[in-house]
Amino acid sequence: MTRDKNHPFQMRVSAEWLAIIDDWRRKQQDIPSRAEAIRQLVNKGLEADKA
């Protein structure tokens, strides 16, 4: 998948939701940014949906 960073995307989320994302990303070896963590999690969900 080629990353095209020319399309910004914004969303509003709760502090609790961000805490869940932050907890997940801190467990990753490379500690991705929040944006990258969300991209990775969305991709994982999309891949799981294909199965």
N, CA, C and O atoms as a CHARMM CRD file, in Angstrom:
* protein
*
  204
    1    1 MET  N      0.84900  -1.18300   0.00000 PROA 1      0.00000
    2    1 MET  CA     0.00000   0.00000   0.00000 PROA 1      0.00000
    3    1 MET  C      0.89100   1.24100   0.00000 PROA 1      0.00000
    4    1 MET  O      1.75600   1.39500   0.86200 PROA 1      0.00000
    5    2 THR  N      0.67500   2.10600  -0.95500 PROA 2      0.00000
    6    2 THR  CA     1.43100   3.34900  -1.04500 PROA 2      0.00000
    7    2 THR  C      0.77100   4.40600  -0.17900 PROA 2      0.00000
    8    2 THR  O     -0.44300   4.60000  -0.22800 PROA 2      0.00000
    9    3 ARG  N      1.56800   5.07000   0.59600 PROA 3      0.00000
   10    3 ARG  CA     1.02500   6.13100   1.44200 PROA 3      0.00000
   11    3 ARG  C      0.94500   7.42000   0.65900 PROA 3      0.00000
   12    3 ARG  O      1.95000   7.91500   0.14900 PROA 3      0.00000
   13    4 ASP  N     -0.24100   7.95300   0.56700 PROA 4      0.00000
   14    4 ASP  CA    -0.46800   9.22900  -0.08800 PROA 4      0.00000
   15    4 ASP  C     -0.87000  10.21100   1.00700 PROA 4      0.00000
   16    4 ASP  O     -2.02000  10.21900   1.44600 PROA 4      0.00000
   17    5 LYS  N      0.06700  11.02900   1.44300 PROA 5      0.00000
   18    5 LYS  CA    -0.19200  11.94900   2.55200 PROA 5      0.00000
   19    5 LYS  C     -0.71200  13.29500   2.06500 PROA 5      0.00000
   20    5 LYS  O     -0.54500  14.31400   2.73500 PROA 5      0.00000
   21    6 ASN  N     -1.33900  13.29100   0.90500 PROA 6      0.00000
   22    6 ASN  CA    -1.86700  14.53500   0.36200 PROA 6      0.00000
   23    6 ASN  C     -3.31300  14.79200   0.74700 PROA 6      0.00000
   24    6 ASN  O     -3.88700  15.80700   0.35400 PROA 6      0.00000
   25    7 HSD  N     -3.90500  13.88800   1.50700 PROA 7      0.00000
   26    7 HSD  CA    -5.30900  14.02800   1.86700 PROA 7      0.00000
   27    7 HSD  C     -5.45000  14.04800   3.38500 PROA 7      0.00000
   28    7 HSD  O     -5.52500  12.98900   4.00900 PROA 7      0.00000
   29    8 PRO  N     -5.48600  15.21700   3.97800 PROA 8      0.00000
   30    8 PRO  CA    -5.61800  15.28400   5.43500 PROA 8      0.00000
   31    8 PRO  C     -6.98300  14.76700   5.87600 PROA 8      0.00000
   32    8 PRO  O     -7.97500  14.85700   5.15300 PROA 8      0.00000
   33    9 PHE  N     -6.99600  14.22900   7.07400 PROA 9      0.00000
   34    9 PHE  CA    -8.21900  13.67600   7.64700 PROA 9      0.00000
   35    9 PHE  C     -8.24000  14.02500   9.12200 PROA 9      0.00000
   36    9 PHE  O     -7.25600  13.80700   9.82800 PROA 9      0.00000
   37   10 GLN  N     -9.34100  14.55900   9.58600 PROA 10     0.00000
   38   10 GLN  CA    -9.46500  14.90600  10.99300 PROA 10     0.00000
   39   10 GLN  C    -10.68100  14.20900  11.57600 PROA 10     0.00000
   40   10 GLN  O    -11.66100  13.95600  10.87500 PROA 10     0.00000
   41   11 MET  N    -10.60900  13.90300  12.86400 PROA 11     0.00000
   42   11 MET  CA   -11.76100  13.33600  13.54900 PROA 11     0.00000
   43   11 MET  C    -11.70700  13.73000  15.01300 PROA 11     0.00000
   44   11 MET  O    -10.63100  13.96600  15.56200 PROA 11     0.00000
   45   12 ARG  N    -12.84700  13.79700  15.63000 PROA 12     0.00000
   46   12 ARG  CA   -12.93200  14.11400  17.05300 PROA 12     0.00000
   47   12 ARG  C    -13.13600  12.82100  17.81200 PROA 12     0.00000
   48   12 ARG  O    -13.96900  11.99300  17.44500 PROA 12     0.00000
   49   13 VAL  N    -12.36500  12.65800  18.87200 PROA 13     0.00000
   50   13 VAL  CA   -12.45900  11.44600  19.68300 PROA 13     0.00000
   51   13 VAL  C    -12.37900  11.82100  21.15500 PROA 13     0.00000
   52   13 VAL  O    -11.96100  12.92400  21.50800 PROA 13     0.00000
   53   14 SER  N    -12.77800  10.90300  21.99200 PROA 14     0.00000
   54   14 SER  CA   -12.73300  11.14900  23.43700 PROA 14     0.00000
   55   14 SER  C    -11.31800  10.94400  23.97200 PROA 14     0.00000
   56   14 SER  O    -10.47900  10.30500  23.33800 PROA 14     0.00000
   57   15 ALA  N    -11.08200  11.49500  25.13800 PROA 15     0.00000
   58   15 ALA  CA    -9.78800  11.30000  25.80400 PROA 15     0.00000
   59   15 ALA  C     -9.56900   9.81800  26.10000 PROA 15     0.00000
   60   15 ALA  O     -8.44100   9.32800  26.04000 PROA 15     0.00000
   61   16 GLU  N    -10.63500   9.12000  26.41500 PROA 16     0.00000
   62   16 GLU  CA   -10.52900   7.67700  26.70300 PROA 16     0.00000
   63   16 GLU  C    -10.09000   6.90400  25.46300 PROA 16     0.00000
   64   16 GLU  O     -9.27000   5.99100  25.55500 PROA 16     0.00000
   65   17 TRP  N    -10.63300   7.26800  24.31000 PROA 17     0.00000
   66   17 TRP  CA   -10.26300   6.59400  23.06900 PROA 17     0.00000
   67   17 TRP  C     -8.79400   6.83600  22.74500 PROA 17     0.00000
   68   17 TRP  O     -8.07800   5.91900  22.34400 PROA 17     0.00000
   69   18 LEU  N     -8.35100   8.08200  22.92400 PROA 18     0.00000
   70   18 LEU  CA    -6.93800   8.39500  22.69100 PROA 18     0.00000
   71   18 LEU  C     -6.04200   7.63200  23.65200 PROA 18     0.00000
   72   18 LEU  O     -4.95700   7.19600  23.26600 PROA 18     0.00000
   73   19 ALA  N     -6.47000   7.46300  24.89000 PROA 19     0.00000
   74   19 ALA  CA    -5.68500   6.70400  25.86700 PROA 19     0.00000
   75   19 ALA  C     -5.52000   5.26200  25.40900 PROA 19     0.00000
   76   19 ALA  O     -4.44800   4.67900  25.57600 PROA 19     0.00000
   77   20 ILE  N     -6.57000   4.68200  24.83500 PROA 20     0.00000
   78   20 ILE  CA    -6.47600   3.30500  24.31900 PROA 20     0.00000
   79   20 ILE  C     -5.47400   3.23500  23.17800 PROA 20     0.00000
   80   20 ILE  O     -4.65500   2.31800  23.12200 PROA 20     0.00000
   81   21 ILE  N     -5.53700   4.20500  22.26800 PROA 21     0.00000
   82   21 ILE  CA    -4.58500   4.24800  21.15000 PROA 21     0.00000
   83   21 ILE  C     -3.16400   4.42100  21.67700 PROA 21     0.00000
   84   21 ILE  O     -2.24800   3.72800  21.23600 PROA 21     0.00000
   85   22 ASP  N     -2.98300   5.34000  22.61400 PROA 22     0.00000
   86   22 ASP  CA    -1.65400   5.58600  23.18000 PROA 22     0.00000
   87   22 ASP  C     -1.10600   4.34900  23.89400 PROA 22     0.00000
   88   22 ASP  O      0.08000   4.04200  23.78000 PROA 22     0.00000
   89   23 ASP  N     -1.95700   3.64700  24.62300 PROA 23     0.00000
   90   23 ASP  CA    -1.51900   2.40800  25.28600 PROA 23     0.00000
   91   23 ASP  C     -1.06000   1.37900  24.26400 PROA 23     0.00000
   92   23 ASP  O     -0.03900   0.72000  24.45900 PROA 23     0.00000
   93   24 TRP  N     -1.81200   1.24000  23.16900 PROA 24     0.00000
   94   24 TRP  CA    -1.45200   0.27800  22.13200 PROA 24     0.00000
   95   24 TRP  C     -0.12400   0.65400  21.48000 PROA 24     0.00000
   96   24 TRP  O      0.75000  -0.19400  21.30100 PROA 24     0.00000
   97   25 ARG  N      0.02000   1.92900  21.12800 PROA 25     0.00000
   98   25 ARG  CA     1.22900   2.31600  20.39700 PROA 25     0.00000
   99   25 ARG  C      2.48100   2.21700  21.25100 PROA 25     0.00000
  100   25 ARG  O      3.56100   1.93800  20.73000 PROA 25     0.00000
  101   26 ARG  N      2.35600   2.44300  22.56400 PROA 26     0.00000
  102   26 ARG  CA     3.52500   2.31700  23.44300 PROA 26     0.00000
  103   26 ARG  C      4.01300   0.88200  23.55600 PROA 26     0.00000
  104   26 ARG  O      5.16100   0.64400  23.93200 PROA 26     0.00000
  105   27 LYS  N      3.15700  -0.06800  23.23600 PROA 27     0.00000
  106   27 LYS  CA     3.53800  -1.48600  23.27300 PROA 27     0.00000
  107   27 LYS  C      4.23500  -1.92600  21.99300 PROA 27     0.00000
  108   27 LYS  O      4.76700  -3.03400  21.92500 PROA 27     0.00000
  109   28 GLN  N      4.23400  -1.06000  20.97200 PROA 28     0.00000
  110   28 GLN  CA     4.86700  -1.39200  19.70200 PROA 28     0.00000
  111   28 GLN  C      6.36500  -1.12900  19.78900 PROA 28     0.00000
  112   28 GLN  O      6.81300  -0.22900  20.49900 PROA 28     0.00000
  113   29 GLN  N      7.11600  -1.91700  19.06500 PROA 29     0.00000
  114   29 GLN  CA     8.57000  -1.82200  19.12500 PROA 29     0.00000
  115   29 GLN  C      9.08300  -0.44900  18.70600 PROA 29     0.00000
  116   29 GLN  O     10.01700   0.07400  19.31400 PROA 29     0.00000
  117   30 ASP  N      8.48500   0.13900  17.67700 PROA 30     0.00000
  118   30 ASP  CA     8.98200   1.41700  17.15700 PROA 30     0.00000
  119   30 ASP  C      8.20600   2.63200  17.67400 PROA 30     0.00000
  120   30 ASP  O      8.53600   3.75600  17.29500 PROA 30     0.00000
  121   31 ILE  N      7.20200   2.45500  18.51400 PROA 31     0.00000
  122   31 ILE  CA     6.33000   3.50800  19.05000 PROA 31     0.00000
  123   31 ILE  C      5.93300   4.49700  17.94400 PROA 31     0.00000
  124   31 ILE  O      6.51400   5.57400  17.81500 PROA 31     0.00000
  125   32 PRO  N      4.93900   4.10600  17.15800 PROA 32     0.00000
  126   32 PRO  CA     4.50200   4.98500  16.07300 PROA 32     0.00000
  127   32 PRO  C      3.80600   6.23400  16.60200 PROA 32     0.00000
  128   32 PRO  O      3.35000   6.27300  17.74500 PROA 32     0.00000
  129   33 SER  N      3.73300   7.23800  15.76000 PROA 33     0.00000
  130   33 SER  CA     2.96100   8.43600  16.10800 PROA 33     0.00000
  131   33 SER  C      1.49600   8.01900  16.24100 PROA 33     0.00000
  132   33 SER  O      1.11700   6.92000  15.83600 PROA 33     0.00000
  133   34 ARG  N      0.68900   8.89000  16.80300 PROA 34     0.00000
  134   34 ARG  CA    -0.74400   8.57600  16.90100 PROA 34     0.00000
  135   34 ARG  C     -1.32900   8.33000  15.51500 PROA 34     0.00000
  136   34 ARG  O     -2.06900   7.36800  15.30700 PROA 34     0.00000
  137   35 ALA  N     -0.99400   9.20100  14.57200 PROA 35     0.00000
  138   35 ALA  CA    -1.53800   9.04900  13.22300 PROA 35     0.00000
  139   35 ALA  C     -1.12600   7.71500  12.61000 PROA 35     0.00000
  140   35 ALA  O     -1.94700   7.02200  12.00900 PROA 35     0.00000
  141   36 GLU  N      0.13800   7.36200  12.76400 PROA 36     0.00000
  142   36 GLU  CA     0.62200   6.09500  12.21600 PROA 36     0.00000
  143   36 GLU  C     -0.02400   4.92100  12.93800 PROA 36     0.00000
  144   36 GLU  O     -0.36600   3.92200  12.30600 PROA 36     0.00000
  145   37 ALA  N     -0.19500   5.02500  14.23800 PROA 37     0.00000
  146   37 ALA  CA    -0.84300   3.94900  15.00400 PROA 37     0.00000
  147   37 ALA  C     -2.26500   3.73400  14.50600 PROA 37     0.00000
  148   37 ALA  O     -2.70000   2.59400  14.34000 PROA 37     0.00000
  149   38 ILE  N     -2.98400   4.81300  14.26900 PROA 38     0.00000
  150   38 ILE  CA    -4.35900   4.70100  13.77900 PROA 38     0.00000
  151   38 ILE  C     -4.36700   4.08600  12.38400 PROA 38     0.00000
  152   38 ILE  O     -5.21800   3.24700  12.08900 PROA 38     0.00000
  153   39 ARG  N     -3.42400   4.49200  11.51400 PROA 39     0.00000
  154   39 ARG  CA    -3.32800   3.87400  10.18000 PROA 39     0.00000
  155   39 ARG  C     -3.08800   2.37900  10.29900 PROA 39     0.00000
  156   39 ARG  O     -3.73000   1.58600   9.61000 PROA 39     0.00000
  157   40 GLN  N     -2.16100   1.99000  11.17700 PROA 40     0.00000
  158   40 GLN  CA    -1.84800   0.56600  11.34400 PROA 40     0.00000
  159   40 GLN  C     -3.05600  -0.21100  11.85800 PROA 40     0.00000
  160   40 GLN  O     -3.34700  -1.30400  11.37300 PROA 40     0.00000
  161   41 LEU  N     -3.75000   0.34500  12.82700 PROA 41     0.00000
  162   41 LEU  CA    -4.91000  -0.34100  13.38900 PROA 41     0.00000
  163   41 LEU  C     -6.04500  -0.45500  12.37500 PROA 41     0.00000
  164   41 LEU  O     -6.71400  -1.48500  12.30200 PROA 41     0.00000
  165   42 VAL  N     -6.26000   0.59800  11.59700 PROA 42     0.00000
  166   42 VAL  CA    -7.28600   0.52700  10.55000 PROA 42     0.00000
  167   42 VAL  C     -6.91100  -0.52900   9.52900 PROA 42     0.00000
  168   42 VAL  O     -7.76200  -1.31300   9.10900 PROA 42     0.00000
  169   43 ASN  N     -5.63900  -0.56200   9.11900 PROA 43     0.00000
  170   43 ASN  CA    -5.19900  -1.58200   8.15300 PROA 43     0.00000
  171   43 ASN  C     -5.38800  -2.98600   8.71500 PROA 43     0.00000
  172   43 ASN  O     -5.81300  -3.88700   7.99300 PROA 43     0.00000
  173   44 LYS  N     -5.07500  -3.18600  10.00200 PROA 44     0.00000
  174   44 LYS  CA    -5.28100  -4.49000  10.63100 PROA 44     0.00000
  175   44 LYS  C     -6.76200  -4.87100  10.59600 PROA 44     0.00000
  176   44 LYS  O     -7.10200  -6.01900  10.31300 PROA 44     0.00000
  177   45 GLY  N     -7.63200  -3.91800  10.88000 PROA 45     0.00000
  178   45 GLY  CA    -9.06300  -4.18900  10.83900 PROA 45     0.00000
  179   45 GLY  C     -9.54500  -4.52600   9.44300 PROA 45     0.00000
  180   45 GLY  O    -10.36300  -5.43000   9.26900 PROA 45     0.00000
  181   46 LEU  N     -9.05100  -3.81300   8.45200 PROA 46     0.00000
  182   46 LEU  CA    -9.43300  -4.08000   7.08000 PROA 46     0.00000
  183   46 LEU  C     -8.93400  -5.44500   6.60300 PROA 46     0.00000
  184   46 LEU  O     -9.65000  -6.15800   5.90000 PROA 46     0.00000
  185   47 GLU  N     -7.71900  -5.80400   6.98000 PROA 47     0.00000
  186   47 GLU  CA    -7.17500  -7.11100   6.63200 PROA 47     0.00000
  187   47 GLU  C     -7.96800  -8.22200   7.31200 PROA 47     0.00000
  188   47 GLU  O     -8.23800  -9.25500   6.69900 PROA 47     0.00000
  189   48 ALA  N     -8.33900  -8.01800   8.56700 PROA 48     0.00000
  190   48 ALA  CA    -9.11400  -9.03600   9.28500 PROA 48     0.00000
  191   48 ALA  C    -10.49200  -9.20800   8.64900 PROA 48     0.00000
  192   48 ALA  O    -11.04300 -10.30800   8.62800 PROA 48     0.00000
  193   49 ASP  N    -11.03800  -8.11600   8.13600 PROA 49     0.00000
  194   49 ASP  CA   -12.35000  -8.18400   7.49500 PROA 49     0.00000
  195   49 ASP  C    -12.30400  -8.99900   6.20700 PROA 49     0.00000
  196   49 ASP  O    -13.29400  -9.62300   5.82500 PROA 49     0.00000
  197   50 LYS  N    -11.14900  -8.99300   5.53800 PROA 50     0.00000
  198   50 LYS  CA   -10.99100  -9.77800   4.30300 PROA 50     0.00000
  199   50 LYS  C    -10.98500 -11.28000   4.58000 PROA 50     0.00000
  200   50 LYS  O    -11.39900 -12.07900   3.74000 PROA 50     0.00000
  201   51 ALA  N    -10.51600 -11.64600   5.75500 PROA 51     0.00000
  202   51 ALA  CA   -10.36200 -13.08000   6.08400 PROA 51     0.00000
  203   51 ALA  C    -11.69200 -13.75300   6.34000 PROA 51     0.00000
  204   51 ALA  O    -11.73400 -14.94900   6.62700 PROA 51     0.00000
